[in-house]
Amino acid sequence: MFEEIRKAHFGPDEVSIRALAEKYGVHRRTIRQALVSAVPPSRASTERSSPVLGRWIPVIDSWLDLDKSAPKKQRHTARRVFQRLVEEHDAEISESTVRRYVSEAKRNRAFGVAQVTGPQSHPLGEEAEVDFGQLSFMLEGVMVEAWMFVMRLSASGRAFHFVSYNQAQEVFIEGHVRAFEHFAGVPTRVRYDNLKTAVVRVLKGRSRVESERFTQLRSHYLFDAFFCLPGVEGAHEKCGVEGEIGRFRRRHFVPLPSVASLFELQALVREGDERDDQRHVEGQHLSVGEHFSLEAHHLRALPGEPFASELVLRARRHEVTGLRASKLLLRAGHRDGAKSDRAPRGQYRRPLRRRSTPRDPRPSPG
């Protein structure tokens, strides 16, 4: 606008200041500013005091500064900052005030913030979603990376979480068994991406060649599998469980929990599941626990016999009789060996002691 004002006044028509103010609908002071300089003057901004937020700004800034060294997916969101202020400091402050400050503070720290939401509707007991999410925690003073198996009921939003050091098939299978026991029922259909623990080969469209163990699991619990399209096309098809992974990780793993064993961490995860029954999904009047009490009646009953989540593997001298996600039981011949907590390679590991049988002095046949 300044350019047009200057051209009209200094041009051959020499339009007056009063006429320019009436034409552009601005004050004559603005017209005079345009005639003096082609660059609009900067507006003077007055800093306003924050009587309620002011005392908490150093606390919030310290949390956001610590996020620089935290895993990217386990940094403070505005909601998590508000929750910690209320829970740890008994702060009497509105969440909207915290959100405005955190948004501005993150922009100054170059933290990208992006959020996309959309309404969904699911019949009770009809569907669940499964995925793995990565997380970090402190194990005896050392930061360790692990994986969290998550199954989320799409209707009520109730979820089950199970932490392990890897995404192996026994973790995948045992996660299902524990999740169905946690819900005391089985949904009609479970939605997956193309996990290698379930899918051997991706065919055209949604056709898949399933692994034998996964097919046995589905046959035992009588649920259908729905596989998302690979790549960007199927990125939105199981957003419920992906959002749940991030929410649970921010709510219960920020700051990083410090534990002495994986079993202690599992206890914290179970406590988190119990507390989350009291929360409300956005747009829902009932809490997650109240909504699940309605959905529980629509789930398929559990089979009379539990699914054998253990794998039986045979070696030349030792027989692995029970390979599960949480324990490894070795038996040499017919004598029981030792149990060992499983741990990731190169990280925390307890030595595994095995009792081997005496070598048979007789020559082997052939």
C-alpha positions as CSV (number, residue, x, y, z in Angstrom):
1,M,0.0,0.0,0.0
2,F,2.9,2.4,0.8
3,E,4.1,2.0,-2.8
4,E,0.7,2.9,-4.3
5,I,0.4,5.9,-2.0
6,R,3.8,7.3,-3.0
7,K,3.1,6.7,-6.7
8,A,-0.2,8.5,-6.5
9,H,1.1,11.5,-4.6
10,F,4.5,12.0,-6.4
11,G,3.1,11.1,-9.8
12,P,1.7,13.4,-12.4
13,D,-1.8,13.6,-10.7
14,E,-0.3,14.7,-7.4
15,V,-3.2,13.4,-5.3
16,S,-3.6,15.2,-2.0
17,I,-3.1,13.6,1.4
18,R,-6.8,14.0,2.3
19,A,-7.9,12.3,-1.0
20,L,-5.4,9.4,-0.4
21,A,-6.7,8.9,3.1
22,E,-10.3,8.6,1.8
23,K,-9.3,6.4,-1.1
24,Y,-7.3,3.8,1.0
25,G,-9.4,4.2,4.2
26,V,-6.5,5.0,6.5
27,H,-5.6,7.9,8.7
28,R,-3.7,10.9,7.2
29,R,-0.9,10.1,9.7
30,T,-0.4,6.9,7.8
31,I,-0.3,8.7,4.5
32,R,2.4,11.1,5.8
33,Q,4.4,8.1,7.0
34,A,4.3,6.6,3.5
35,L,5.4,9.8,1.9
36,V,8.4,10.1,4.3
37,S,9.6,6.5,3.9
38,A,8.7,3.6,1.6
39,V,9.3,1.2,4.5
40,P,6.4,1.0,7.1
41,P,7.5,1.8,10.6
42,S,7.8,-1.1,13.0
43,R,5.1,-1.3,15.7
44,A,6.2,-0.8,19.2
45,S,5.3,-3.9,21.3
46,T,4.7,-3.5,25.0
47,E,5.7,-6.4,27.2
48,R,2.9,-7.5,29.4
49,S,3.5,-9.0,32.8
50,S,2.4,-12.6,33.6
51,P,1.4,-12.7,37.2
52,V,0.2,-16.3,37.1
53,L,2.6,-17.8,34.6
54,G,5.7,-15.7,35.6
55,R,6.8,-17.8,38.6
56,W,6.6,-21.0,36.5
57,I,8.6,-19.8,33.5
58,P,12.0,-20.8,34.9
59,V,10.6,-24.3,35.7
60,I,9.2,-24.7,32.2
61,D,12.4,-23.4,30.5
62,S,14.5,-25.9,32.5
63,W,12.3,-28.8,31.3
64,L,12.5,-27.6,27.7
65,D,16.2,-27.2,27.9
66,L,16.6,-30.8,29.1
67,D,14.6,-31.9,26.1
68,K,17.6,-31.1,23.9
69,S,19.4,-34.2,25.2
70,A,16.3,-36.4,25.4
71,P,15.1,-38.7,22.7
72,K,13.1,-36.8,20.0
73,K,9.9,-38.7,20.7
74,Q,10.1,-38.3,24.5
75,R,10.2,-34.5,24.8
76,H,7.7,-32.4,26.7
77,T,4.5,-31.4,24.9
78,A,2.5,-28.4,26.2
79,R,0.0,-30.8,27.8
80,R,2.8,-32.8,29.5
81,V,4.2,-29.5,30.9
82,F,0.8,-28.5,32.2
83,Q,0.3,-32.0,33.8
84,R,3.7,-31.8,35.6
85,L,3.1,-28.3,36.9
86,V,-0.2,-29.5,38.4
87,E,1.0,-32.8,39.7
88,E,4.5,-31.8,41.0
89,H,4.0,-28.2,41.9
90,D,0.3,-27.8,42.6
91,A,0.2,-24.9,40.1
92,E,-3.1,-23.1,39.7
93,I,-2.9,-22.2,36.1
94,S,-5.0,-22.8,32.9
95,E,-3.7,-25.2,30.3
96,S,-4.3,-22.6,27.5
97,T,-1.9,-20.2,29.2
98,V,0.8,-23.0,29.4
99,R,0.1,-23.9,25.7
100,R,0.7,-20.4,24.5
101,Y,4.0,-20.0,26.4
102,V,5.3,-23.4,25.4
103,S,4.4,-22.8,21.7
104,E,6.4,-19.5,21.8
105,A,9.3,-21.0,23.7
106,K,9.6,-23.9,21.3
107,R,9.6,-21.6,18.3
108,N,12.5,-19.7,19.9
109,R,14.3,-23.1,20.5
110,A,13.6,-24.2,16.9
111,F,11.5,-27.2,18.1
112,G,9.1,-28.1,15.3
113,V,5.5,-28.6,16.4
114,A,2.9,-30.3,14.1
115,Q,-0.4,-31.8,15.1
116,V,-3.1,-33.2,12.9
117,T,-6.4,-34.6,14.2
118,G,-9.5,-36.0,12.7
119,P,-12.8,-37.5,14.1
120,Q,-13.3,-41.3,14.0
121,S,-16.1,-43.7,14.8
122,H,-15.8,-47.4,15.6
123,P,-18.4,-50.0,16.6
124,L,-17.9,-51.5,20.0
125,G,-15.7,-54.6,20.1
126,E,-15.2,-54.4,16.3
127,E,-11.5,-53.5,15.9
128,A,-8.1,-53.1,17.6
129,E,-4.8,-51.8,16.3
130,V,-1.3,-53.2,17.0
131,D,2.1,-51.6,16.5
132,F,5.6,-51.3,18.1
133,G,7.0,-48.1,19.4
134,Q,10.6,-47.3,20.4
135,L,11.4,-45.7,23.8
136,S,14.2,-45.1,26.2
137,F,14.7,-45.5,29.9
138,M,17.4,-45.5,32.5
139,L,18.6,-49.0,33.6
140,E,20.9,-48.8,36.6
141,G,22.1,-45.4,35.5
142,V,22.5,-46.2,31.8
143,M,20.1,-45.1,29.1
144,V,18.8,-48.1,27.3
145,E,16.6,-48.3,24.2
146,A,13.7,-50.8,24.1
147,W,10.5,-51.5,22.2
148,M,6.9,-51.3,23.4
149,F,4.2,-53.6,22.0
150,V,0.8,-51.7,22.0
151,M,-2.7,-53.0,21.3
152,R,-5.4,-50.3,21.3
153,L,-9.1,-50.9,21.1
154,S,-10.4,-48.5,18.5
155,A,-13.8,-47.8,20.1
156,S,-13.0,-47.1,23.7
157,G,-9.4,-46.2,23.3
158,R,-8.3,-48.6,26.0
159,A,-4.8,-49.9,25.4
160,F,-2.3,-52.5,26.6
161,H,1.4,-51.9,26.7
162,F,4.2,-54.4,27.0
163,V,7.9,-53.5,26.9
164,S,10.7,-55.7,25.6
165,Y,14.2,-55.3,24.2
166,N,13.3,-56.3,20.7
167,Q,10.5,-56.9,18.2
168,A,11.1,-60.6,17.8
169,Q,8.2,-62.9,16.9
170,E,8.0,-64.3,20.4
171,V,7.5,-60.7,21.7
172,F,4.8,-60.1,19.1
173,I,3.0,-63.4,20.0
174,E,3.2,-63.0,23.7
175,G,2.1,-59.4,23.4
176,H,-1.2,-60.6,21.8
177,V,-1.7,-63.2,24.5
178,R,-1.2,-60.8,27.3
179,A,-3.3,-58.1,25.6
180,F,-6.3,-60.4,25.2
181,E,-6.0,-61.5,28.8
182,H,-5.8,-57.8,29.8
183,F,-9.0,-57.1,27.9
184,A,-10.6,-60.4,28.9
185,G,-11.8,-60.8,25.3
186,V,-10.8,-60.6,21.7
187,P,-11.9,-58.0,19.1
188,T,-13.4,-59.1,15.8
189,R,-10.5,-57.6,13.7
190,V,-7.0,-56.4,14.4
191,R,-5.3,-53.9,12.2
192,Y,-1.6,-54.1,11.4
193,D,1.1,-52.6,9.2
194,N,3.3,-55.1,7.4
195,L,5.3,-56.4,10.3
196,K,7.8,-59.1,9.4
197,T,6.8,-61.0,12.5
198,A,3.3,-61.4,10.9
199,V,3.9,-61.1,7.2
200,V,6.2,-63.3,5.1
201,R,5.4,-61.6,1.8
202,V,3.5,-58.6,0.7
203,L,1.3,-59.3,-2.4
204,K,-0.8,-57.0,-4.5
205,G,-3.3,-54.8,-2.7
206,R,-4.0,-56.1,0.8
207,S,-3.2,-59.7,0.2
208,R,-0.4,-61.1,2.4
209,V,1.4,-64.4,3.0
210,E,1.3,-64.7,6.8
211,S,3.8,-66.5,8.9
212,E,2.8,-69.9,10.3
213,R,2.9,-68.8,13.9
214,F,0.7,-65.7,13.3
215,T,-1.8,-67.9,11.4
216,Q,-1.9,-70.3,14.4
217,L,-2.5,-67.3,16.7
218,R,-5.4,-66.0,14.6
219,S,-6.9,-69.4,14.3
220,H,-6.7,-69.9,18.1
221,Y,-8.4,-66.6,19.0
222,L,-10.6,-66.5,15.9
223,F,-9.9,-62.9,14.9
224,D,-9.4,-61.4,11.4
225,A,-6.3,-59.5,10.3
226,F,-6.5,-56.2,8.4
227,F,-3.2,-55.1,6.8
228,C,-2.6,-51.5,5.9
229,L,-1.3,-50.5,2.5
230,P,2.5,-50.2,2.4
231,G,4.1,-46.8,2.2
232,V,2.5,-43.4,2.3
233,E,-0.9,-44.6,1.1
234,G,-1.5,-46.6,4.3
235,A,0.2,-44.2,6.7
236,H,-3.2,-43.0,8.0
237,E,-4.9,-46.4,8.3
238,K,-3.8,-47.1,11.9
239,C,-3.3,-43.6,13.3
240,G,-5.1,-44.6,16.6
241,V,-2.3,-46.9,17.9
242,E,0.4,-44.6,16.5
243,G,-1.0,-41.7,18.4
244,E,-1.4,-43.9,21.5
245,I,2.3,-44.9,21.4
246,G,3.3,-41.2,21.4
247,R,0.8,-40.3,24.1
248,F,1.8,-43.1,26.5
249,R,5.5,-42.4,25.9
250,R,5.1,-38.7,26.7
251,R,2.8,-39.3,29.6
252,H,4.7,-42.0,31.4
253,F,8.3,-41.8,30.1
254,V,8.9,-38.1,30.4
255,P,11.2,-37.6,32.3
256,L,12.9,-41.0,31.6
257,P,12.1,-43.5,34.3
258,S,15.0,-45.0,36.3
259,V,14.7,-48.7,37.1
260,A,16.8,-51.6,38.2
261,S,15.3,-54.2,35.9
262,L,12.9,-54.7,33.0
263,F,10.4,-56.3,35.4
264,E,10.3,-53.1,37.5
265,L,9.7,-51.2,34.3
266,Q,6.8,-53.5,33.4
267,A,5.2,-52.8,36.8
268,L,5.4,-49.0,36.0
269,V,3.8,-49.7,32.7
270,R,0.9,-51.6,34.3
271,E,0.4,-48.8,36.7
272,G,0.2,-46.4,33.8
273,D,-2.4,-48.5,32.1
274,E,-4.5,-48.4,35.3
275,R,-4.2,-44.6,35.6
276,D,-5.1,-44.1,32.0
277,D,-8.5,-45.7,32.5
278,Q,-9.5,-42.4,34.2
279,R,-8.5,-40.2,31.3
280,H,-10.9,-38.9,28.6
281,V,-10.3,-39.2,24.9
282,E,-10.9,-35.8,23.2
283,G,-14.6,-35.5,22.2
284,Q,-15.8,-38.3,24.5
285,H,-18.0,-37.7,27.6
286,L,-17.1,-41.1,29.2
287,S,-13.7,-41.9,30.5
288,V,-11.7,-44.7,28.8
289,G,-12.5,-47.1,31.6
290,E,-16.3,-46.3,31.5
291,H,-16.3,-46.7,27.7
292,F,-14.5,-50.0,27.9
293,S,-17.0,-51.3,30.4
294,L,-19.6,-51.0,27.5
295,E,-17.2,-52.4,24.9
296,A,-16.2,-55.5,27.0
297,H,-19.6,-57.1,26.4
298,H,-19.0,-57.0,22.6
299,L,-15.6,-58.7,22.7
300,R,-15.3,-62.4,21.7
301,A,-14.8,-64.6,24.8
302,L,-11.3,-66.0,25.4
303,P,-10.8,-69.7,24.3
304,G,-11.0,-72.3,27.0
305,E,-7.3,-73.1,26.6
306,P,-4.5,-70.5,26.5
307,F,-2.4,-70.2,23.4
308,A,1.1,-71.7,23.7
309,S,3.2,-68.6,23.2
310,E,6.4,-70.6,23.9
311,L,8.4,-71.9,20.9
312,V,10.1,-75.4,21.2
313,L,13.4,-75.4,19.4
314,R,15.8,-78.4,19.3
315,A,19.5,-78.3,19.0
316,R,22.1,-81.1,18.9
317,R,23.0,-81.1,22.6
318,H,20.6,-78.7,24.2
319,E,16.8,-78.4,23.9
320,V,15.2,-75.0,24.3
321,T,11.9,-76.0,25.8
322,G,10.5,-72.6,26.6
323,L,11.4,-69.5,24.5
324,R,9.3,-66.6,25.6
325,A,9.6,-62.8,25.4
326,S,10.4,-62.5,29.0
327,K,12.3,-65.6,30.0
328,L,14.6,-68.2,28.4
329,L,14.5,-71.8,29.8
330,L,17.1,-74.2,28.7
331,R,17.1,-77.9,29.4
332,A,20.1,-80.1,28.8
333,G,18.8,-83.6,28.1
334,H,16.0,-84.2,30.7
335,R,17.5,-81.9,33.4
336,D,16.3,-78.4,33.9
337,G,18.8,-75.6,33.3
338,A,18.7,-72.0,34.3
339,K,16.3,-69.1,33.7
340,S,17.7,-65.8,32.4
341,D,16.3,-62.3,31.8
342,R,16.6,-61.5,28.2
343,A,18.6,-58.3,27.4
344,P,19.7,-56.5,24.2
345,R,23.0,-57.3,22.6
346,G,25.7,-55.0,23.8
347,Q,23.7,-53.6,26.6
348,Y,22.6,-55.0,30.0
349,R,23.0,-58.8,30.1
350,R,23.1,-61.4,32.9
351,P,25.3,-64.4,32.1
352,L,23.4,-67.5,31.1
353,R,24.5,-70.6,33.0
354,R,23.8,-73.9,31.3
355,R,24.2,-77.5,32.6
356,S,25.4,-79.7,29.8
357,T,25.1,-83.5,29.8
358,P,28.2,-85.7,29.7
359,R,29.4,-86.6,26.2
360,D,28.2,-90.1,25.1
361,P,31.4,-92.2,24.7
362,R,29.7,-94.4,22.0
363,P,30.3,-93.4,18.4
364,S,27.4,-91.8,16.6
365,P,25.8,-94.0,14.0
366,G,27.1,-93.4,10.4
